[in-house]
Amino acid sequence: MRILFISRRMLVSLSLFGVVACLVGVLKLLGGSPTVTAWVSAGLEVGQAPLFLAGNPQHQAVSLLVQLGEECDEQQLGQMLHILADNSAKATFFVPGRLAEQQPELLKSILAGGHQLGCCGWDETSPAELSLAENRAALERACAQIEQAGGVRPAVYLPPFGVTEADIRRAAAEAGLVFVLGGVDSGDWQAAAPEEIIAAVLAEAEAGSFVSLHLAENTLTALDTLLCELAAQDLNFCTVSENLLGVEAEPEEAEAQAK
């Protein structure tokens, strides 16, 4: 009987092949452009997922990054989806795997509205509290659960609490995820008043912007006016993946431009 010997170098190569296979799916979702291929290659070399805080200004659109918690108020979500539909606005909803497991019907309602599903980990634990292996396992578990609930594997990752440590970005890369953050902070997470949310976004939003939002009463009160004001500036609304199509800058340059 022959014993199959696999060297450490071969194991690394096989692991890298698995990461590439996951990222091929991301390339398809993001249009398979040579630019995205370059991001992925660069990310694999440094062991980190590409990071973006904005998209392509040529689309003349902003992307709404809506982060949901482990528990989601179905009525509030329905209200947000209704407001978005009334304004012909698409958004990217970042959901934790636990929510997908416990309330899969909510993910289906999001997709039915033409929106995108992204991942924000398994639960609300800060990724900074987890090891590389734990983050990798949490993302794989979350992505699998989101795909099971919605039928689509997420391609983008928004980390809870905005943490960007190298190991977290590496775990995202190995899960085949593009790492994004809201370059425009609405301030709704700190219970800002509706008029403050509107003012904060309008002061910074421009073509290509990623606008960070949460599902809360103050956000819902502000949302219709906010969307109308953005539309009055000739800005459309598209998902994160749509906004990333055709981006010419390298991830690091996109991050610097967003600041």
C-alpha positions as CSV (number, residue, x, y, z in Angstrom):
1,M,0.0,0.0,0.0
2,R,1.4,3.4,-1.0
3,I,1.3,6.2,1.5
4,L,0.5,9.6,0.0
5,F,3.0,12.2,1.2
6,I,1.9,15.9,1.0
7,S,4.5,18.5,1.7
8,R,3.9,21.7,3.6
9,R,4.4,23.6,0.3
10,M,1.7,21.5,-1.4
11,L,-0.7,22.1,1.5
12,V,-0.2,25.8,1.2
13,S,-0.7,25.6,-2.5
14,L,-3.9,23.7,-2.0
15,S,-5.2,26.2,0.5
16,L,-4.4,29.0,-1.8
17,F,-6.2,27.2,-4.6
18,G,-9.3,27.0,-2.4
19,V,-9.2,30.7,-1.6
20,V,-8.8,31.5,-5.4
21,A,-11.8,29.3,-6.1
22,C,-14.0,31.2,-3.6
23,L,-12.8,34.5,-5.0
24,V,-13.7,33.4,-8.6
25,G,-17.3,33.6,-7.5
26,V,-16.8,37.1,-6.2
27,L,-15.3,38.1,-9.5
28,K,-18.4,36.9,-11.3
29,L,-20.6,38.9,-8.9
30,L,-18.6,42.0,-9.4
31,G,-18.4,41.7,-13.2
32,G,-15.2,39.7,-13.6
33,S,-13.3,42.8,-14.5
34,P,-9.4,42.8,-14.9
35,T,-9.4,45.4,-12.1
36,V,-11.1,43.2,-9.6
37,T,-8.7,40.4,-10.6
38,A,-5.8,42.6,-9.8
39,W,-7.4,43.5,-6.4
40,V,-7.7,39.8,-5.6
41,S,-4.2,38.9,-6.7
42,A,-2.8,41.8,-4.6
43,G,-5.0,40.7,-1.6
44,L,-3.8,37.1,-1.8
45,E,-0.1,38.3,-1.8
46,V,-0.5,40.2,1.4
47,G,-3.1,37.8,2.9
48,Q,-5.9,40.5,3.2
49,A,-9.2,41.1,1.5
50,P,-9.4,44.3,-0.6
51,L,-10.9,47.1,1.4
52,F,-13.2,49.8,-0.1
53,L,-15.0,52.8,1.5
54,A,-16.5,54.0,-1.8
55,G,-17.4,52.9,-5.3
56,N,-17.2,54.2,-8.8
57,P,-18.3,57.9,-9.1
58,Q,-19.0,57.4,-12.8
59,H,-22.2,55.5,-11.9
60,Q,-23.5,58.8,-10.4
61,A,-24.9,56.7,-7.5
62,V,-24.5,56.1,-3.8
63,S,-24.8,52.7,-2.0
64,L,-26.7,52.3,1.2
65,L,-25.0,49.9,3.6
66,V,-27.7,48.7,6.0
67,Q,-26.3,46.7,8.9
68,L,-28.8,44.4,10.7
69,G,-28.4,42.9,14.1
70,E,-28.9,39.3,15.4
71,E,-32.5,40.1,16.0
72,C,-34.5,42.1,13.5
73,D,-37.9,43.8,13.9
74,E,-39.9,42.4,10.9
75,Q,-42.2,45.4,11.0
76,Q,-39.3,47.9,10.9
77,L,-37.6,46.0,8.1
78,G,-40.9,46.0,6.1
79,Q,-41.2,49.7,6.6
80,M,-37.6,50.3,5.4
81,L,-38.2,48.1,2.3
82,H,-41.4,50.0,1.5
83,I,-39.6,53.4,1.7
84,L,-36.8,52.1,-0.5
85,A,-39.3,50.8,-3.0
86,D,-41.2,54.1,-3.1
87,N,-37.9,55.9,-3.9
88,S,-36.7,53.3,-6.5
89,A,-33.6,52.8,-4.2
90,K,-31.6,49.6,-3.9
91,A,-29.5,48.9,-0.9
92,T,-27.0,46.3,0.4
93,F,-28.2,44.6,3.7
94,F,-25.4,43.2,5.8
95,V,-26.8,40.4,7.9
96,P,-25.2,38.1,10.6
97,G,-25.4,34.4,10.1
98,R,-27.5,34.0,13.3
99,L,-30.2,36.2,11.8
100,A,-30.2,34.2,8.6
101,E,-30.6,31.0,10.7
102,Q,-33.4,32.3,12.9
103,Q,-35.4,34.5,10.5
104,P,-34.6,33.3,6.9
105,E,-37.9,34.7,5.6
106,L,-36.5,38.2,6.2
107,L,-33.6,37.6,3.8
108,K,-36.1,36.4,1.2
109,S,-38.0,39.7,1.6
110,I,-34.8,41.7,1.1
111,L,-33.9,39.9,-2.1
112,A,-37.5,40.2,-3.4
113,G,-37.0,43.9,-3.3
114,G,-34.0,43.7,-5.6
115,H,-31.5,44.4,-2.8
116,Q,-28.1,42.7,-2.2
117,L,-27.2,40.5,0.8
118,G,-23.8,41.0,2.4
119,C,-22.2,39.4,5.5
120,C,-21.4,41.0,8.8
121,G,-20.1,37.9,10.6
122,W,-22.0,35.2,12.6
123,D,-23.2,37.4,15.5
124,E,-22.6,40.7,17.1
125,T,-19.3,39.6,18.7
126,S,-16.5,42.0,17.7
127,P,-14.1,40.3,15.3
128,A,-11.2,41.9,17.3
129,E,-12.1,39.5,20.1
130,L,-11.6,36.4,17.9
131,S,-8.5,34.7,16.6
132,L,-7.8,34.3,12.8
133,A,-9.1,30.8,12.9
134,E,-12.3,31.8,14.8
135,N,-13.0,34.7,12.4
136,R,-12.5,32.4,9.4
137,A,-14.8,29.8,10.9
138,A,-17.4,32.5,11.8
139,L,-17.4,33.9,8.3
140,E,-17.6,30.6,6.5
141,R,-20.5,29.6,8.8
142,A,-22.3,32.9,8.3
143,C,-21.9,32.8,4.5
144,A,-23.1,29.3,4.3
145,Q,-26.2,30.1,6.4
146,I,-27.0,33.3,4.4
147,E,-26.7,31.3,1.2
148,Q,-29.0,28.6,2.6
149,A,-31.6,31.2,3.6
150,G,-31.4,33.4,0.6
151,G,-30.0,31.2,-2.2
152,V,-27.1,33.6,-2.8
153,R,-23.7,33.5,-1.2
154,P,-22.6,37.0,-0.1
155,A,-19.7,38.6,-1.9
156,V,-19.1,41.6,0.5
157,Y,-18.3,41.9,4.2
158,L,-19.0,44.7,6.6
159,P,-17.2,44.1,9.9
160,P,-19.1,44.9,13.1
161,F,-17.7,48.0,14.9
162,G,-15.7,48.9,11.8
163,V,-12.6,46.8,12.8
164,T,-10.0,46.4,10.1
165,E,-7.1,44.4,11.7
166,A,-5.0,42.4,9.3
167,D,-6.1,39.0,10.6
168,I,-9.8,40.0,10.1
169,R,-9.1,41.1,6.5
170,R,-7.2,37.9,5.9
171,A,-10.1,35.8,7.2
172,A,-12.4,37.7,4.9
173,A,-10.1,37.1,1.9
174,E,-10.0,33.3,2.7
175,A,-13.8,33.4,2.8
176,G,-13.9,35.0,-0.7
177,L,-15.3,38.3,0.6
178,V,-14.5,41.9,-0.4
179,F,-14.1,44.1,2.7
180,V,-16.2,47.3,2.7
181,L,-16.9,50.1,5.2
182,G,-19.2,53.0,5.1
183,G,-17.2,56.1,4.0
184,V,-20.1,58.3,5.0
185,D,-21.3,57.8,8.6
186,S,-24.9,58.7,9.1
187,G,-24.5,58.7,12.9
188,D,-27.7,56.8,13.4
189,W,-25.9,54.2,15.5
190,Q,-25.5,56.7,18.3
191,A,-29.2,57.6,18.3
192,A,-28.8,60.8,16.3
193,A,-32.0,62.7,15.6
194,P,-33.5,62.3,12.1
195,E,-32.5,65.8,11.0
196,E,-29.0,65.1,12.2
197,I,-28.8,61.9,10.2
198,I,-30.0,63.8,7.1
199,A,-27.5,66.6,7.6
200,A,-24.6,64.3,8.3
201,V,-25.2,62.3,5.1
202,L,-25.9,65.3,2.8
203,A,-22.7,67.0,4.1
204,E,-20.5,64.2,2.7
205,A,-22.4,62.1,0.2
206,E,-21.4,62.3,-3.4
207,A,-21.3,60.0,-6.4
208,G,-19.7,56.7,-5.4
209,S,-20.3,57.1,-1.7
210,F,-21.0,54.2,0.7
211,V,-23.5,55.4,3.3
212,S,-23.7,53.5,6.6
213,L,-27.2,53.0,8.0
214,H,-28.8,50.8,10.7
215,L,-32.4,49.6,11.2
216,A,-33.8,52.0,13.8
217,E,-36.7,54.3,14.3
218,N,-34.7,57.4,13.9
219,T,-33.3,56.1,10.6
220,L,-36.7,55.2,9.3
221,T,-38.0,58.7,10.2
222,A,-35.1,60.3,8.2
223,L,-35.0,57.8,5.3
224,D,-37.6,59.1,2.9
225,T,-36.4,62.7,3.2
226,L,-32.8,61.6,2.9
227,L,-33.5,59.6,-0.3
228,C,-35.4,62.5,-1.8
229,E,-32.6,65.0,-1.1
230,L,-30.0,62.7,-2.6
231,A,-32.1,62.1,-5.7
232,A,-32.5,65.9,-6.0
233,Q,-28.7,66.0,-6.4
234,D,-29.0,63.7,-9.4
235,L,-27.7,60.7,-7.4
236,N,-29.1,57.2,-8.0
237,F,-29.0,54.3,-5.7
238,C,-27.2,50.9,-6.4
239,T,-25.9,48.0,-4.5
240,V,-22.3,47.8,-3.3
241,S,-21.3,45.3,-5.9
242,E,-22.8,47.4,-8.7
243,N,-21.0,50.5,-7.4
244,L,-17.7,48.7,-7.4
245,L,-17.9,47.8,-11.1
246,G,-15.3,49.7,-13.1
247,V,-13.5,51.2,-10.1
248,E,-10.0,52.1,-11.4
249,A,-8.2,52.8,-8.2
250,E,-6.4,50.1,-6.2
251,P,-8.1,49.3,-2.9
252,E,-5.7,51.4,-0.8
253,E,-6.2,54.3,-3.2
254,A,-9.9,54.0,-3.0
255,E,-9.7,54.0,0.8
256,A,-7.6,57.2,0.7
257,Q,-9.9,58.9,-1.7
258,A,-12.9,58.1,0.4
259,K,-11.3,59.9,3.4
